[in-house]
Amino acid sequence: MFESFDALFLARFQFAFTIAFHIIFPAFTIGVASYLAVLEGLYLKTRNPVYQQLFRYWVKIFAVAFGMGVVSGIVMSYQFGTNWSVFSDKAGPVIGPLMGYEVLTAFFLEAGFLGVMLFGMNKVGEKLHFFATLMVAVGTAISAFWILSVNSWMQTPAGYAMNDVGQFVVTDWFEVVFNPSFPYRLAHMLLAAYLTVAFVVGAVGAWHLLKDKTNAAARKMFSMAMWMALIVAPLQVLVGDFHGLNTQEHQPAKVAAMEGHFHTEARAPLYLFGVPNQETAEVDYALKVPGLASIILKHDIDAEVTGLDQYPREDWPPVVTVFWAFRIMVGVGMLMVLAGLWSGFQRLRGKLYDNKTLLRFSLFMGPMGFVAVIAGWIVTEVGRQPWVVYGLLRTADAASPIDKAGVAGSLIAFIVVYFLVFGAGTFYILRKMAGNPEQVTIPDYAKHKATMAAERIYDEEV
């Protein structure tokens, strides 16, 4: 099955496969945790029972997704020791502490309050429960902080020196953590997570509104999601532009691959579509806008844009993959902006819940956030190649000295287990989403408190 591939390719494919699964769940749980905190806060402020219905509806979905994210994340860390032991040895003095900080600050915070959030609603006070929900949401954001810091350091290494045995060692932790690309990547990823969940929530709301447009919980879901799309999608475009300019400064070869620029030139065109040919260093069947790339990347139509011809061919990333992944990400982003603006127009007309075309489009957009997230990570990680630590350590030099059979065996096992386990988990989540949120039962808190008081009196008497 894998006869034509070497151990390095299989190790890279295994990491790509597992991270494509893994990134779905953190992106989802980061957004859902914040959404749950907003729902519970609005319930405490307004006492509108719809907010509590939605909280109870989404908290079960969050629990399953969080569990799958933890499991898939553990698998990711094991691969550093199995398939990428040379990388672990050389970059461990930098990467290891950062990953440890993520566990100590984020995972412990999430784990400490997750039980209260999931099972303590009827056992602790409302304010304490809301605090637990906030802490879980904060924990997911802190986790993103450290993981993005690790990845950003691999993209734009700073604050390091090399010791006598060829290891990266830290000279300035502030520069390591807050490396040049980190603020842009963190903002871009957090907004991507919020948008991803907004469109999932919007799709679920649209699904139920298509069946019953008077469904109060579905209307609230859909309204909140479309507000998020209207506000955050344009903001993500702006952050993406800043991120692109930062990448142009620190990783111009990646941007050249993203844009299909094989040649350095002034008034560089923006290739809307085409087929990059890495052998001939041309974009075949190109549809382009002259000068627009210079305007976007340099804010000057006469500016010169660096092409791949400034780098040895062995340092070129896989252009076709990066080129198309970037267009998928941007295309989905434009659809998100369109959905937000469309919903805003329909809201002004008082037709937000009545326009079936908008509802069907929102249903189509439900999984598109995940598509954009995966495409964005392909741009980030494949565009960095052939480096695992950009410009300093090649991917080929970071792999473990293991044979092809060992990597192939674990890859097959991962594929089978992932599709079975995560397929079942995803099926369960979709089943929960198909359930009517109006049918979620809200307990009588006064009755519950009276019951708890009676039980305490009984315990004391006994």
C-alpha positions, 0 to 999 in steps of 0.5 A: 500500500505504501511501497512508493513512499519513504518513512519521512513522507509517511511520518509527515502524512501521519502528523498531517492526518492527526492534526487535521482531526485534532484542530477541529476539536480545539477550534470548536471547544474554544468557541463553544466554551465562550458561547456557553459563558455568554449564554449563562451570563445572559440568563443570570442578567435577564432570567430569560429561560431560553438562554438556560435552555440553550446552555443545557443544549450546547453543554452536552455537545461541548463535553463530547467535543472536549473529550475528543479534543483531549484524546486527539491532543495526547496522540499529537504529543506522542508523535514528537517522541516516536516519529520526530525524536530528533526535533524533540532533542534539538528543540526540546529545551524551548518547546518542552517548557512551553507545552508544560506551561499549557498543561499547568495553566490551561489544562489544569484550569479547564479540568478543575472547573469542567466537572463543576460546569458539567455536573454542578448546575444543581449542586452549587450556587448560580454565581459559582457555576457561572464562574466555573463556566468562565474559567473553562472558557478562559482555560481554552483561550489560555491553551490556544495562547501556549500552543500558538506560541509554540507553533509561532516560534517554529515559524519565526524563531526568536530568543534562542541560541545554539549550544555545543550539541546543536540544541536550541536553548532559550536566551530570552523567554519573552522573545520566545513566547512573544515571537514576531508572528505570535500576536497575529497567529493568536488573534487569527486563530481565536477569531477563526474558532469563534467564527467556526462555532458561530456558523455551526450554531447558525446552521443548527438554528437554521435547521430548526427554523426551517422546520418551525420558524416560531421555535424561540430557542432556534430564533435566539441561536440563529440571531446570536450567530448572525450577529457574530458573523456580521461583526467578526467576519469582517474583523477576521479579514482585517486581522488576516491582512495584518497576518499576511503582511507579517508573513511577508516580512518574515516568511516571504517564500511562503507568501510567494507560494500562497500567491503563486509568484515564481518571479520577483517583479514590480506591479505583481499580479494577484492570481485569482485562479490558476494551476501553479507549475513548479517545474516550469515556474509559471502559473498555467491557465492564470486568471489574474489582476495586474498590480493587485498583489503589490497593493495588497502586500506592499500597499503600493502598486509599483512595489516589488514583490519577492518571488520564489526565484530568490530562493534555491529550489530545494527551499521551495514549499509545495506550491500547488498545495499552498496556493489552493489551500490559501484560496479555499481559506480566503474563499470561505472567509468571503462567504462568511462576510457575505452571510453576515452582511446578508443577515444584517440586511434581512434583520433590518427588513424584519425577515431574518427568520423568514428568508428560507434562502438565507436559512439554507445558505446558513445550513450550508455554511455550518461546516465551512468554518472547519474547512477554513481552519484546516485550509489555514493550517495547511497554508501555515504548515505546508508553506513552512516546508522544507523547514520544521524550525523555519530557516534553521532545522529541516523537516528531513533532519528532524525525523526519527531513525525508524523504518518505513514499516513501523511508521506505516503500521501506526499510520494505518492504526490511526486511520482505522481508530480515528474514523471509528472513534471520532466518527462515532463521536461526531455522529453523536454530536450531530444527533444532539444537534438535530434534537429540538432545543425547546424540548430541553428541560429546565429544573425548578431551582426552588424545589431543588433547593428545598429538597437539598435542605430536607436532605441535610436535615435528614442527614443531621438527624440520622 
